[in-house]
Amino acid sequence: MNITKKTVKISDFYFAAFLKTAGFYLAEVVKSTDGRKNFFVFEDNGLITRTQTEYINGTAKVSAKDLIDNIRALKTLTNLE
């Protein structure tokens, strides 16, 4: 059985780090065709929209240490350091 998973492409670096910290699976990092922007592709289990609303409203909570660790990890993945 072939199950197709829904994905969401995010360009906001810090929101991507937040999603990773919140437990969403980062499927891949894709560079734009001009190489100037990175897109973070997450598997969407149907909760990303709600999580994004909580993130924007400032009501979402994640571990600060884990968030910093994921920011560093994503910087390494995207060669931003």
N, C-alpha and C positions, 0 to 999 in steps of 0.2 A: 504494500500500500504506500503510495507516494503522498505525503502530507505537505502541502505548501504552507509555509509560515509567513505571516504578515510582517513586514518590516517598515520601519520609519527612518528616514534620513534626516539627521540633525546637523546643522552647521554651527550652532552656538557651542563653543568649546566648554564653557563652564556648565551649561545645562547637560551636555553629554557626560561630563565628569559626575554631575549630580545623579543622572540616571544610572550610571554604572555603580555608584555608591548605593543607590536605592535598590540594587539587585537586578536591574535589567541586563539582559545578555547583549554585549557588544559583538555583533556578527562580523563587522569589518570596518576598516577606515579606508575611504576612497578620496583620492585627490581630484580636484576639478580638472577639466581639460587644459586649462591654462596653468595649472600647478600652484595657483595662488591661494586656494581655499581647500580645507579638508571637510569631508562629510563623514559623520559617524552613523553607521547603520545599526540600529537596534532591532531586535525581535520585539514585536508588540503583542503582548498578551491581553490587550484590551484595556490596559490601565495607564498607558502613557499620557493620554489626554487629561485624565483626572490628576495624575502626578504633575503634569505641566501646570495645571491650574493652581495646585497647592504650592508649587515652586514659585510661581509669579506672585501669588498672594502672600507668600512668606509663612505659610502654615505647615509646609513639609519639614520633616526632621530626618536628618542623617547624622552619623558620627562625624565630627569635625576631623578627627585623625584619619578616618577612612576616606573622606573627601579629599584631603590634602594628598594622601597616598595615590588616589586615582587621578588627581590633577597631574602629579609627577609622572604617573604611568602613561597617561595620554600624551603628555609633552614628549616623552620618549618615543611613543608610537608615531607621532607626527613630526619628529625632528625639530621641535620648537625651542629646544634648549640651546 
